Amino acid sequence: MIENTVIVNNKEVKFKSSATIPRLCRIKFKRNIFKDLVKLEKSFKAHDTSFEIEDLEIFENMAYIMAYHADKTIPPCIEELLDEFEMFSIYEILPEILELWGSNLQTDVESENNEKTSCEMTTALFLLRSVEIGISVGDLDLLTIGMVLDMWTEKANDDVKYQKVAEQSGFDRF
């Protein structure tokens, strides 16, 4: 899990990102956060002076879910939370949200079997992969998406036959 505090109109707002975020977005907004954030990031990187209405909705949903995930005392309705703030620029907050999401996705493990998947990541697929490696829904709050994907990759590497395998004597010398 990764947390960050951002100042919005002179008010501190805590945001939290973990492997629970896709599930929370699916439950609250009936949307696939993986697809939504790819779209939002493309719009942001295009440096267009305006976002489409759908982009703004994705931003609001993501900011709300990450804020609620960090602080359960915020209003249970996204409109009530937005009413607490005066107008602010999406360009002030969006980079923070995208950076937090990106940190959540970072992985460290490479696949050794060189099998590439053609499946696009969805919330359902992510949750399926989590269950397949024995991660409970409660555990997702403690992990990042990247950590879950690393575990899945390691599981896929279990059958790989390595040319050279370390022996205890090598570890002892190290």
C-alpha positions as CSV (number, residue, x, y, z in Angstrom):
1,M,0.0,0.0,0.0
2,I,1.2,3.5,-0.8
3,E,-0.1,6.7,0.8
4,N,0.4,10.4,-0.1
5,T,-1.1,13.7,1.3
6,V,-1.9,16.4,-1.2
7,I,-3.0,20.0,-0.5
8,V,-6.2,20.9,-2.3
9,N,-7.4,24.5,-1.7
10,N,-5.3,24.7,1.5
11,K,-6.8,21.5,2.8
12,E,-4.8,18.3,3.3
13,V,-6.3,15.3,1.6
14,K,-4.8,11.9,2.2
15,F,-4.8,9.4,-0.7
16,K,-4.1,5.7,-0.5
17,S,-3.4,3.2,-3.3
18,S,-3.3,-0.6,-2.9
19,A,-4.3,-3.7,-4.7
20,T,-7.8,-3.1,-3.2
21,I,-8.4,-0.1,-5.5
22,P,-9.7,-2.0,-8.6
23,R,-12.2,-3.9,-6.5
24,L,-13.4,-0.7,-4.7
25,C,-13.9,1.1,-8.1
26,R,-15.8,-1.9,-9.5
27,I,-18.1,-2.0,-6.4
28,K,-18.7,1.8,-6.2
29,F,-18.7,2.9,-9.8
30,K,-19.1,-0.4,-11.8
31,R,-16.1,0.6,-13.8
32,N,-12.8,-1.0,-14.8
33,I,-10.1,1.2,-13.3
34,F,-7.4,-0.3,-15.5
35,K,-9.1,0.8,-18.7
36,D,-10.2,4.1,-17.2
37,L,-6.7,5.1,-16.1
38,V,-5.1,4.3,-19.4
39,K,-7.6,6.6,-21.1
40,L,-7.1,9.3,-18.5
41,E,-3.4,9.1,-18.7
42,K,-3.5,9.4,-22.5
43,S,-5.7,12.5,-22.2
44,F,-3.3,14.1,-19.7
45,K,-0.2,13.3,-21.7
46,A,-1.8,14.8,-24.8
47,H,-1.4,18.2,-23.0
48,D,-4.8,19.2,-24.3
49,T,-6.2,22.3,-22.6
50,S,-9.5,20.5,-21.8
51,F,-10.6,17.1,-20.8
52,E,-13.6,15.3,-22.0
53,I,-16.5,14.9,-19.5
54,E,-15.7,11.2,-19.2
55,D,-12.1,12.0,-18.3
56,L,-13.2,14.3,-15.6
57,E,-15.6,11.7,-14.2
58,I,-12.7,9.1,-14.2
59,F,-10.5,11.6,-12.4
60,E,-13.2,12.4,-9.8
61,N,-13.9,8.6,-9.3
62,M,-10.3,7.8,-8.8
63,A,-9.6,10.7,-6.5
64,Y,-12.6,9.8,-4.4
65,I,-11.8,6.1,-4.1
66,M,-8.2,6.8,-3.2
67,A,-9.2,9.5,-0.6
68,Y,-11.9,7.2,0.9
69,H,-9.5,4.3,1.0
70,A,-7.2,6.5,3.1
71,D,-9.8,8.1,5.3
72,K,-13.2,6.4,6.0
73,T,-14.4,9.6,7.7
74,I,-14.8,11.5,4.4
75,P,-18.4,11.7,3.0
76,P,-19.8,8.4,1.6
77,C,-21.0,10.2,-1.5
78,I,-18.6,11.7,-4.1
79,E,-20.8,14.8,-4.6
80,E,-20.6,15.6,-0.8
81,L,-16.8,15.4,-0.9
82,L,-16.5,17.6,-4.0
83,D,-18.8,20.2,-2.4
84,E,-16.2,20.6,0.4
85,F,-13.8,22.3,-2.1
86,E,-13.9,25.4,-4.2
87,M,-12.9,25.2,-7.8
88,F,-9.5,23.8,-8.3
89,S,-7.4,22.8,-11.3
90,I,-7.4,19.1,-12.3
91,Y,-3.8,19.7,-13.4
92,E,-2.8,20.3,-9.7
93,I,-4.2,16.9,-8.4
94,L,-4.1,14.6,-11.4
95,P,-0.3,14.2,-11.6
96,E,-0.3,13.2,-7.9
97,I,-3.1,10.6,-8.5
98,L,-1.3,9.2,-11.6
99,E,2.0,9.0,-9.7
100,L,0.4,7.2,-6.8
101,W,-1.3,4.7,-9.2
102,G,1.9,4.2,-11.1
103,S,3.8,3.4,-7.9
104,N,1.0,0.9,-7.2
105,L,1.7,-0.9,-10.5
106,Q,5.5,-1.1,-10.3
107,T,6.8,-4.7,-10.6
108,D,10.3,-6.1,-10.0
109,V,10.0,-9.7,-11.4
110,E,10.6,-10.7,-15.0
111,S,8.9,-13.7,-16.5
112,E,11.5,-16.4,-17.3
113,N,9.3,-18.5,-19.5
114,N,8.9,-15.7,-22.2
115,E,5.2,-16.4,-22.5
116,K,3.3,-13.2,-23.3
117,T,-0.4,-12.9,-22.6
118,S,-2.8,-11.3,-25.0
119,C,-5.3,-10.7,-22.2
120,E,-5.9,-7.1,-21.3
121,M,-5.9,-6.5,-17.5
122,T,-9.3,-6.1,-16.1
123,T,-10.6,-5.9,-12.5
124,A,-12.1,-9.4,-12.8
125,L,-8.8,-10.8,-14.2
126,F,-6.8,-9.1,-11.5
127,L,-9.0,-10.5,-8.8
128,L,-8.9,-14.0,-10.4
129,R,-5.1,-14.0,-10.5
130,S,-5.1,-12.9,-6.8
131,V,-7.3,-15.8,-5.8
132,E,-5.3,-18.2,-7.9
133,I,-2.2,-17.5,-5.9
134,G,-4.1,-17.6,-2.5
135,I,-4.5,-13.9,-1.8
136,S,-7.7,-13.0,0.0
137,V,-9.7,-9.8,-0.6
138,G,-8.5,-8.6,2.9
139,D,-4.9,-9.2,1.9
140,L,-5.2,-6.9,-1.1
141,D,-5.3,-3.8,1.2
142,L,-1.8,-4.7,2.3
143,L,-0.3,-5.1,-1.1
144,T,0.3,-3.1,-4.3
145,I,-1.0,-4.3,-7.6
146,G,2.7,-4.6,-8.7
147,M,3.4,-7.0,-5.8
148,V,0.4,-9.2,-6.7
149,L,1.6,-9.3,-10.3
150,D,5.2,-10.1,-9.2
151,M,3.8,-13.0,-7.2
152,W,1.8,-14.2,-10.2
153,T,4.9,-14.0,-12.4
154,E,6.9,-15.9,-9.8
155,K,4.2,-18.6,-9.8
156,A,4.4,-18.8,-13.6
157,N,8.2,-19.1,-13.3
158,D,7.9,-22.2,-11.0
159,D,8.2,-24.6,-14.0
160,V,11.2,-22.9,-15.6
161,K,14.3,-25.0,-15.9
162,Y,17.3,-22.8,-15.3
163,Q,20.7,-23.6,-16.8
164,K,22.5,-22.9,-13.6
165,V,21.0,-23.1,-10.2
166,A,22.6,-21.7,-7.1
167,E,23.9,-24.1,-4.5
168,Q,24.2,-23.5,-0.7
169,S,28.0,-23.2,-1.0
170,G,27.5,-20.2,-3.3
171,F,25.2,-18.5,-0.8
172,D,27.7,-19.2,2.0
173,R,30.5,-17.5,0.0
174,F,28.3,-14.6,-0.7
